[in-house]
Amino acid sequence: MNNIMTNITFVTCYFHVVENEKKPASWRLAHFEKIASLGLNICVYGDATTTPWLEQLAVKYPNICLLNILYDKTPIVRICQSKDWDLPSNRNHEKDTREYLTLMNAKIEFVHDAILKNPFQTNHFAWMDFSMAYLFHNPEDSLQKLQKLSQINLPTNFLAIPGCWSLDSFSIQHIKDKIHWRFCGTFFIGDSNSIQQFYKLYETHFPKFLLNMRCLTWEVNFWAWLEVCEGWKPQWYESDHNDKLMNIIEIV
């Protein structure tokens, strides 16, 4: 592991929510370890199934801080579980289950909790999906950019989120029944205050969104709805589910 100074706390989780998972735990852990080996500050959350594996990695990599959260008690998870909401009509029925879609919307809960606990005492935080490294076609270059990102001085007030689609692709019906890739969902980064403002928007508007849609949908769909319907203005940058996620290094 590299011994480096880092200015960002990276937050992720590994929960087992998909039955008959096609990708084995060893595959997910190996891709996570590619990032852990960079020496980044990482807060990771697990469940009863995954925590023993994460504890082993935390012994190997002291830059990993394993945190706990009362997942079922968090506001966003509770509203997801409060009713038997419809699910999107155009989805992967094996993967996009009620439990999976709840977990996707709970990403902001994990970052919020990490900000409150702040074990690495940083002012900036980033969400990354646990197996994000598998998306990199040029992993050496993208991992180098990720490590560089962790060491640079970042803007005091910003929230940057990569995405695939332009704003003019938005439609209410699409938001309900099909995944909407205005935002990638895999990664976002910002200062603690900006992310906490994002969290407050979730607390305020997500219950209304669910009641209006009558449907539990993907987190990126709700983010697109926030941008169009509630005037949320994160710093969007063009990307895809690949090495372009690290284009963030060009705008901060």
NORQUI-V267692 format. One record per pair of residues at least 24 apart in sequence whose C-alpha atoms are under 10 Angstrom apart, sorted by the first residue. I is the first residue (numbers start at 1). J is the second residue. If there is no record, write none. Layout:
BEGIN
<<I,J> <I,J>>
END
This chain:
BEGIN
<<1,36> <1,37> <1,38> <1,39> <1,40> <1,60> <1,61> <1,62> <1,63> <2,36> <2,37> <2,38> <2,39> <2,40> <2,63> <2,147> <3,37> <3,38> <3,39> <3,40> <3,63> <4,38> <4,39> <4,40> <4,41> <4,147> <4,150> <4,151> <5,39> <5,40> <5,41> <5,150> <5,151> <5,152> <6,39> <6,40> <6,41> <6,120> <6,122> <6,147> <6,148> <6,149> <6,150> <6,151> <6,152> <6,153> <7,40> <7,41> <7,120> <7,121> <7,122> <7,123> <7,124> <7,125> <7,149> <7,150> <7,151> <7,152> <7,153> <7,154> <8,40> <8,41> <8,42> <8,120> <8,121> <8,122> <8,123> <8,124> <8,125> <8,126> <8,149> <8,150> <8,151> <8,152> <8,153> <8,154> <8,189> <8,190> <8,191> <9,40> <9,41> <9,42> <9,43> <9,111> <9,114> <9,115> <9,118> <9,119> <9,120> <9,121> <9,122> <9,123> <9,124> <9,125> <9,126> <9,127> <9,150> <9,189> <10,40> <10,41> <10,42> <10,43> <10,44> <10,64> <10,111> <10,114> <10,124> <10,125> <10,126> <10,127> <10,128> <10,129> <10,150> <10,187> <10,188> <10,189> <11,41> <11,42> <11,43> <11,44> <11,45> <11,64> <11,65> <11,67> <11,107> <11,108> <11,110> <11,111> <11,112> <11,113> <11,114> <11,115> <11,125> <11,126> <11,127> <11,128> <11,129> <11,130> <11,187> <11,188> <11,189> <12,42> <12,43> <12,44> <12,45> <12,46> <12,66> <12,107> <12,110> <12,111> <12,114> <12,126> <12,127> <12,128> <12,129> <12,130> <12,131> <12,132> <12,187> <13,43> <13,44> <13,45> <13,46> <13,47> <13,50> <13,51> <13,54> <13,66> <13,67> <13,103> <13,107> <13,110> <13,111> <13,127> <13,128> <13,129> <13,130> <13,131> <14,44> <14,45> <14,46> <14,47> <14,49> <14,50> <14,51> <14,53> <14,54> <14,103> <14,129> <14,130> <14,131> <15,45> <15,46> <15,47> <15,48> <15,49> <15,50> <15,51> <15,100> <15,103> <15,130> <16,46> <16,47> <16,48> <16,49> <16,50> <16,99> <16,100> <16,103> <17,47> <17,49> <17,95> <17,96> <17,97> <17,98> <17,99> <17,100> <17,101> <17,102> <17,103> <18,94> <18,95> <18,96> <18,97> <18,98> <18,99> <18,100> <19,94> <19,95> <19,97> <20,94> <20,95> <21,94> <21,95> <22,95> <25,50> <25,53> <26,53> <27,131> <27,134> <28,130> <28,131> <28,132> <28,133> <28,134> <29,53> <29,54> <29,57> <29,130> <29,131> <30,131> <30,133> <30,134> <31,130> <31,131> <31,132> <31,133> <31,134> <31,135> <32,57> <32,128> <32,129> <32,130> <32,131> <32,132> <32,133> <32,134> <33,57> <33,60> <33,61> <33,130> <33,131> <33,133> <34,131> <34,132> <34,133> <34,134> <34,139> <34,140> <34,143> <35,130> <35,131> <35,132> <35,133> <35,143> <35,144> <35,146> <35,147> <36,60> <36,61> <36,62> <36,63> <36,64> <37,61> <37,62> <37,63> <37,64> <38,63> <38,143> <38,144> <38,146> <38,147> <38,150> <39,63> <39,64> <39,147> <39,150> <40,64> <40,146> <40,147> <40,149> <40,150> <40,151> <41,65> <41,119> <41,120> <41,121> <41,122> <41,125> <41,150> <42,66> <42,67> <42,114> <42,119> <42,120> <42,125> <42,126> <42,127> <42,128> <43,67> <43,68> <43,110> <43,111> <43,113> <43,114> <43,118> <43,119> <43,120> <43,125> <43,127> <44,68> <44,110> <44,111> <44,114> <44,130> <45,69> <45,71> <45,110> <45,114> <45,130> <47,71> <63,120> <65,114> <65,119> <65,120> <67,110> <67,113> <67,114> <67,117> <67,119> <68,110> <68,113> <68,114> <69,109> <69,110> <69,113> <69,114> <71,103> <71,106> <71,109> <71,110> <74,106> <74,109> <74,110> <74,113> <75,106> <75,109> <75,202> <75,203> <75,206> <75,207> <76,102> <76,103> <76,105> <76,106> <76,107> <76,108> <76,109> <76,199> <76,202> <76,203> <76,206> <76,207> <77,101> <77,102> <77,103> <77,104> <77,105> <77,106> <77,109> <78,102> <78,106> <79,203> <79,206> <79,207> <79,210> <79,216> <80,105> <80,106> <80,206> <80,207> <80,210> <80,215> <80,216> <80,217> <81,216> <83,210> <83,211> <83,214> <83,215> <83,216> <84,214> <84,215> <84,216> <85,210> <85,211> <85,213> <85,214> <85,215> <85,216> <85,217> <86,176> <86,177> <86,210> <86,213> <86,214> <86,215> <86,216> <86,217> <87,176> <87,177> <87,214> <87,215> <87,216> <87,217> <87,218> <88,174> <88,175> <88,176> <88,177> <88,178> <88,179> <88,214> <88,215> <88,216> <88,217> <88,218> <89,176> <89,177> <89,178> <89,215> <89,217> <90,174> <90,176> <90,177> <90,178> <90,179> <91,177> <91,178> <91,179> <91,217> <91,218> <96,217> <96,218> <97,216> <97,217> <98,216> <98,217> <100,217> <100,218> <101,216> <101,217> <101,218> <101,219> <102,216> <102,217> <102,218> <102,219> <103,218> <103,219> <104,129> <104,185> <104,186> <104,217> <104,218> <104,219> <104,220> <105,185> <105,202> <105,206> <105,216> <105,217> <105,218> <105,219> <105,220> <105,221> <105,222> <105,223> <106,202> <106,219> <107,185> <107,186> <107,199> <107,219> <108,195> <108,196> <108,198> <108,199> <108,200> <108,202> <108,219> <109,196> <109,199> <109,202> <111,192> <111,195> <111,196> <111,199> <112,192> <112,195> <112,196> <112,197> <112,198> <112,199> <112,200> <113,196> <114,192> <115,191> <115,192> <115,193> <115,195> <115,196> <116,192> <116,196> <118,192> <122,191> <122,192> <123,154> <123,156> <123,190> <123,191> <123,192> <123,193> <124,150> <124,153> <124,154> <124,155> <124,156> <124,157> <124,158> <124,159> <124,189> <124,190> <124,191> <124,192> <124,193> <124,194> <124,195> <125,150> <125,159> <125,188> <125,189> <125,190> <125,191> <125,192> <125,194> <125,195> <126,150> <126,159> <126,160> <126,161> <126,187> <126,188> <126,189> <126,190> <126,191> <126,192> <126,195> <127,161> <127,185> <127,186> <127,187> <127,188> <127,189> <127,190> <128,185> <128,186> <128,187> <128,188> <128,189> <129,185> <129,186> <129,187> <129,188> <130,186> <131,186> <132,186> <132,187> <132,241> <132,242> <132,243> <132,245> <133,242> <133,243> <134,241> <134,242> <134,243> <135,186> <135,240> <135,241> <135,242> <135,243> <135,244> <135,245> <136,241> <136,242> <136,243> <136,244> <136,245> <136,246> <137,242> <137,243> <137,244> <138,242> <138,243> <139,242> <139,243> <141,243> <141,246> <142,242> <142,243> <142,244> <142,245> <142,246> <142,247> <143,243> <143,246> <144,246> <145,243> <145,246> <145,247> <145,248> <145,249> <145,250> <146,245> <146,246> <146,247> <146,248> <146,249> <148,249> <149,246> <149,248> <149,249> <149,250> <149,252> <150,249> <152,249> <152,252> <153,252> <154,190> <154,191> <154,251> <154,252> <155,190> <155,191> <155,252> <156,190> <156,191> <156,192> <156,193> <156,194> <157,190> <157,191> <157,192> <157,193> <157,194> <157,195> <158,189> <158,190> <158,191> <158,192> <158,193> <158,194> <158,195> <158,233> <158,234> <158,235> <158,252> <159,188> <159,189> <159,190> <159,191> <159,192> <159,193> <159,194> <159,195> <159,197> <159,198> <159,233> <159,234> <159,235> <159,236> <160,187> <160,188> <160,189> <160,190> <160,191> <160,194> <160,195> <160,233> <160,234> <160,235> <160,236> <160,237> <160,248> <160,251> <160,252> <161,185> <161,186> <161,187> <161,188> <161,189> <161,190> <161,234> <161,235> <161,236> <161,237> <161,238> <161,239> <161,245> <161,248> <162,186> <162,187> <162,188> <162,189> <162,234> <162,235> <162,236> <162,237> <162,238> <162,239> <162,240> <162,241> <162,244> <162,245> <162,246> <162,247> <162,248> <163,187> <163,220> <163,236> <163,237> <163,238> <163,239> <163,240> <163,241> <163,244> <163,245> <164,236> <164,237> <164,238> <164,239> <164,240> <164,241> <164,244> <165,238> <165,239> <165,240> <166,236> <166,238> <167,224> <167,227> <167,228> <168,228> <169,224> <170,221> <170,224> <170,225> <170,228> <171,224> <171,225> <171,228> <172,213> <172,221> <172,224> <172,225> <173,213> <174,221> <175,213> <175,215> <175,217> <175,218> <175,220> <175,221> <175,222> <175,223> <175,224> <175,225> <176,210> <176,212> <176,213> <176,214> <176,215> <176,216> <176,217> <176,218> <176,221> <176,222> <177,213> <177,215> <177,216> <177,217> <177,218> <177,221> <178,217> <178,218> <178,221> <179,217> <179,218> <179,219> <179,220> <179,221> <180,217> <180,218> <180,219> <180,220> <180,221> <180,222> <180,223> <180,224> <180,225> <181,220> <181,221> <181,223> <181,224> <181,240> <181,241> <182,220> <182,221> <182,223> <182,224> <182,225> <182,227> <182,236> <182,238> <182,239> <182,240> <183,219> <183,220> <183,221> <183,222> <183,223> <183,224> <183,236> <183,237> <183,238> <183,239> <183,240> <184,219> <184,220> <184,238> <184,239> <184,240> <184,241> <184,242> <184,245> <185,218> <185,219> <185,220> <185,221> <185,223> <185,241> <186,220> <186,240> <186,241> <186,242> <186,245> <187,241> <187,245> <187,246> <187,248> <188,234> <188,235> <188,236> <188,245> <188,248> <189,235> <189,248> <190,234> <190,235> <194,234> <195,234> <197,232> <198,223> <198,226> <198,232> <198,233> <198,234> <201,226> <201,230> <201,232> <202,226> <205,230>>
END
